[in-house]
Amino acid sequence: QRARRQGYEGTVELEEHVTAEGDVADLTVAHSSGYVILDRAALTAVKHWRYQPAMHRGQPVAHIMRQRIEFRLED
């Protein structure tokens, strides 16, 4: 709510270490939105996401990926 009141918008790019089970094991901000409050909101949301595991030769494997989270205010 505070970010909305302040009119903050931006894009956060996260680096995610995803386990072979699809859980987010480690998460860092690769590129900040310029607002700590938006960066923290992205981290809080994504750490609970679950992914379809990456596959290599038919087996699930851990992998590192980048995810962009956009914060845009609607009129």
N, C-alpha and C positions, 0 to 999 in steps of 0.2 A: 504494500500500500504506500509506503514512504517513497519508493522509487517512482510509482505512478504519480503521486502528488508533485514530485520534483520534475517530472517530465523526462525521466531517464529512459533512453533507448540505446541499444547497441547489440553487438554480436560477440559472444564468448566462444572461443575455440578450445575444446577440452581434449586432452590426450588420455585415453582410457586403456588400461590393461585389463583385458577380458579373459577369464579363465576358460578352460575347456568345457566347463559346465554352463558357461554363458553369464556368469556373475562378474560384476565390476570389482576387481581386486585392488586397483590403484587408480587414482584419478588426479590429474593436475590441470591447471589452466595453462594452455599452450600460448594463447593470445587473449589478453584481457579486453573487456568491453570498454574499459576506461572508468568503470564504476565498480567498486568493491562489492556493493550490495547486489548487483546483477551477477557478478562472478560467483558470489557465494550461493545465490539462488540456483544457478545452473549446476554447481557442484552438489548441492543438496538434492536436487531432483534426480540427476543422472546416477548418483551412487546407488539408487534403489532400482534402477532399470535392470532388466534381464534380457540377454540377447540370445539369438539362435547361435550356437557355437560355430566357429569357423571350422572347416573340414580340410584335412590333408590326407590323401590316399584313403578316404573313407572313414577316417578317425577324427573325432573332435580334438581341436588343439587350441591352446591359449594364443592370443594375438594382441597386438597393439593397434588401436584405431584412433582416428580423429573425428570429433563430433562438433558441429557448429550449432549453437543455440542462439536464436534471434529473439530479442525482446523489442517488440514494437507496440506502441500505443495506438489504440483504435479511437477514431473520432466519435 
